[in-house]
Amino acid sequence: MEEQNVQRLPAEQLFQNEIDALIAEEKYPVPAGWRMSPRSVLTYICGGRAGGVEITPKYIGHKRLVEIAISTLVTDRALLLIGEPGTAKSWLSEHLTAAINGDSTCVIQGTAGTTEEQIRYSWNYAMLIAGGPSREAMLPSPIYRAMERGTIARVEEISRCASEVQDALISILSEKRISVPELGIEVPARKGFSIIATANTRDKGVNEMSAALKRRFNIVVLPAPESLEEEMHIVKTRVGQLADNLDLNAGLPEQEVVEKVCTIFRELRAGMTLDGKQKLKPPSGVLSTAEAISLLANSMALAGSFGDGQITDCDLAAGLQGAVVKDEDKDGKAWEEYLENIMKKRGSKWLSLYQECKELNHS
């Protein structure tokens, strides 16, 4: 399939030029199983230059946290990225594996339906019945394949997995091998093998990770953006990247549009206005940075498909309504109070958006 017809390319293909440039310019020792040095991985994640190629920043935040994450993967410890939804845990996980191994697709998506077989291995049952257990009949998991290759596997939303599935990881992380009793073999991990897992702090009550499993990870907490300016920078960067990959037929949102969205999200998220003078009723949703990015991309799609290509307050209001009002009763009231007590009183710059939001909230 041609690359231009693929809806979402993995990071190592999207940024192949940057990865190749960093590998070509490598000046530092490269750990076993890695394609570039830890310093080059840091440049790939945080931005810089490699020869004549500009390396775009993939994660905008605390550089030291990225250094800790990378240095963890140099050791035999696994890495656990924790944070609020939308703090770029999966994004950072994908780009770390893309830079280190050139393959970010060795991934298990944690859900309530994830089984232990998906962590270890399963079987082609037609071949199993026909010829008994064999390597040909085995279906290795992404973790199994990563152990064989000496690369990094990803486990997304680990706290959504059942406790027995999480327990299967304990022995893998402790022993660094998978036993296959049906074949009488053990598969040891090659040098370079590790696991990057992610977990949302909002999901603590789903399946709390055991202390035994947590001890097998180095934990890095990814915070929400500290300032409005930092969040706006992240949102503008990611919206620009999304627009390059999607045919939205619209111009990028102006600075004022991004500022309005980020201001609303930050205030509702914190339950307080940015100046700290007025408390607010927060909605049930998280209103993360990732949702702000999605909202603006959707507003661009509306403007490009049904407008003149420039985001209007009507386009923005539609996205805000969907992002804020997840529960009609609770969130609708919180949103109405925000409109009347905050947005309405912010002057002419906000008046049109207030009117569009108010009309939608009552429709």
ChimeraX attribute file (.defattr): number of C-alpha atoms within 10 A of each C-alpha:
attribute: neighborCount
match mode: 1-to-1
recipient: residues
	/A:1	5
	/A:2	5
	/A:3	10
	/A:4	9
	/A:5	8
	/A:6	10
	/A:7	8
	/A:8	13
	/A:9	13
	/A:10	16
	/A:11	21
	/A:12	23
	/A:13	16
	/A:14	14
	/A:15	17
	/A:16	15
	/A:17	13
	/A:18	21
	/A:19	25
	/A:20	18
	/A:21	17
	/A:22	25
	/A:23	17
	/A:24	12
	/A:25	14
	/A:26	17
	/A:27	12
	/A:28	11
	/A:29	10
	/A:30	17
	/A:31	16
	/A:32	15
	/A:33	17
	/A:34	21
	/A:35	20
	/A:36	25
	/A:37	22
	/A:38	21
	/A:39	18
	/A:40	25
	/A:41	25
	/A:42	21
	/A:43	20
	/A:44	27
	/A:45	22
	/A:46	19
	/A:47	17
	/A:48	15
	/A:49	16
	/A:50	20
	/A:51	12
	/A:52	8
	/A:53	14
	/A:54	14
	/A:55	21
	/A:56	16
	/A:57	16
	/A:58	20
	/A:59	21
	/A:60	18
	/A:61	20
	/A:62	13
	/A:63	13
	/A:64	10
	/A:65	14
	/A:66	21
	/A:67	16
	/A:68	14
	/A:69	24
	/A:70	19
	/A:71	14
	/A:72	20
	/A:73	22
	/A:74	20
	/A:75	13
	/A:76	17
	/A:77	19
	/A:78	23
	/A:79	25
	/A:80	25
	/A:81	24
	/A:82	21
	/A:83	19
	/A:84	19
	/A:85	20
	/A:86	20
	/A:87	22
	/A:88	24
	/A:89	26
	/A:90	20
	/A:91	13
	/A:92	21
	/A:93	24
	/A:94	22
	/A:95	23
	/A:96	27
	/A:97	24
	/A:98	25
	/A:99	30
	/A:100	27
	/A:101	20
	/A:102	21
	/A:103	20
	/A:104	22
	/A:105	16
	/A:106	19
	/A:107	20
	/A:108	19
	/A:109	16
	/A:110	24
	/A:111	14
	/A:112	13
	/A:113	12
	/A:114	17
	/A:115	17
	/A:116	19
	/A:117	14
	/A:118	19
	/A:119	21
	/A:120	21
	/A:121	17
	/A:122	15
	/A:123	16
	/A:124	13
	/A:125	14
	/A:126	10
	/A:127	14
	/A:128	14
	/A:129	10
	/A:130	9
	/A:131	11
	/A:132	12
	/A:133	16
	/A:134	13
	/A:135	9
	/A:136	11
	/A:137	18
	/A:138	17
	/A:139	17
	/A:140	18
	/A:141	20
	/A:142	21
	/A:143	28
	/A:144	23
	/A:145	20
	/A:146	22
	/A:147	25
	/A:148	18
	/A:149	16
	/A:150	20
	/A:151	26
	/A:152	30
	/A:153	29
	/A:154	27
	/A:155	23
	/A:156	23
	/A:157	20
	/A:158	28
	/A:159	25
	/A:160	24
	/A:161	24
	/A:162	20
	/A:163	15
	/A:164	10
	/A:165	21
	/A:166	23
	/A:167	16
	/A:168	17
	/A:169	19
	/A:170	18
	/A:171	15
	/A:172	22
	/A:173	21
	/A:174	12
	/A:175	12
	/A:176	18
	/A:177	17
	/A:178	21
	/A:179	15
	/A:180	13
	/A:181	8
	/A:182	9
	/A:183	12
	/A:184	7
	/A:185	10
	/A:186	11
	/A:187	14
	/A:188	17
	/A:189	23
	/A:190	17
	/A:191	19
	/A:192	21
	/A:193	28
	/A:194	27
	/A:195	27
	/A:196	28
	/A:197	26
	/A:198	27
	/A:199	24
	/A:200	20
	/A:201	13
	/A:202	12
	/A:203	16
	/A:204	12
	/A:205	10
	/A:206	13
	/A:207	15
	/A:208	15
	/A:209	19
	/A:210	13
	/A:211	8
	/A:212	10
	/A:213	16
	/A:214	14
	/A:215	13
	/A:216	19
	/A:217	20
	/A:218	16
	/A:219	18
	/A:220	18
	/A:221	18
	/A:222	19
	/A:223	16
	/A:224	18
	/A:225	19
	/A:226	10
	/A:227	11
	/A:228	14
	/A:229	13
	/A:230	13
	/A:231	23
	/A:232	21
	/A:233	17
	/A:234	21
	/A:235	23
	/A:236	20
	/A:237	16
	/A:238	17
	/A:239	22
	/A:240	16
	/A:241	11
	/A:242	16
	/A:243	17
	/A:244	10
	/A:245	14
	/A:246	12
	/A:247	12
	/A:248	20
	/A:249	17
	/A:250	20
	/A:251	16
	/A:252	20
	/A:253	19
	/A:254	11
	/A:255	11
	/A:256	10
	/A:257	16
	/A:258	20
	/A:259	19
	/A:260	16
	/A:261	21
	/A:262	22
	/A:263	18
	/A:264	19
	/A:265	23
	/A:266	22
	/A:267	22
	/A:268	25
	/A:269	19
	/A:270	16
	/A:271	16
	/A:272	16
	/A:273	18
	/A:274	16
	/A:275	7
	/A:276	10
	/A:277	7
	/A:278	12
	/A:279	13
	/A:280	18
	/A:281	18
	/A:282	21
	/A:283	21
	/A:284	15
	/A:285	14
	/A:286	19
	/A:287	23
	/A:288	22
	/A:289	24
	/A:290	17
	/A:291	19
	/A:292	26
	/A:293	24
	/A:294	18
	/A:295	23
	/A:296	24
	/A:297	24
	/A:298	18
	/A:299	28
	/A:300	28
	/A:301	23
	/A:302	24
	/A:303	22
	/A:304	18
	/A:305	14
	/A:306	10
	/A:307	15
	/A:308	13
	/A:309	18
	/A:310	19
	/A:311	24
	/A:312	19
	/A:313	19
	/A:314	20
	/A:315	23
	/A:316	23
	/A:317	24
	/A:318	18
	/A:319	22
	/A:320	23
	/A:321	18
	/A:322	10
	/A:323	19
	/A:324	23
	/A:325	20
	/A:326	14
	/A:327	12
	/A:328	12
	/A:329	9
	/A:330	14
	/A:331	19
	/A:332	18
	/A:333	16
	/A:334	19
	/A:335	24
	/A:336	17
	/A:337	14
	/A:338	20
	/A:339	18
	/A:340	12
	/A:341	13
	/A:342	17
	/A:343	19
	/A:344	17
	/A:345	12
	/A:346	11
	/A:347	10
	/A:348	10
	/A:349	11
	/A:350	15
	/A:351	15
	/A:352	16
	/A:353	21
	/A:354	24
	/A:355	17
	/A:356	17
	/A:357	25
	/A:358	18
	/A:359	12
	/A:360	14
	/A:361	18
	/A:362	8
	/A:363	6
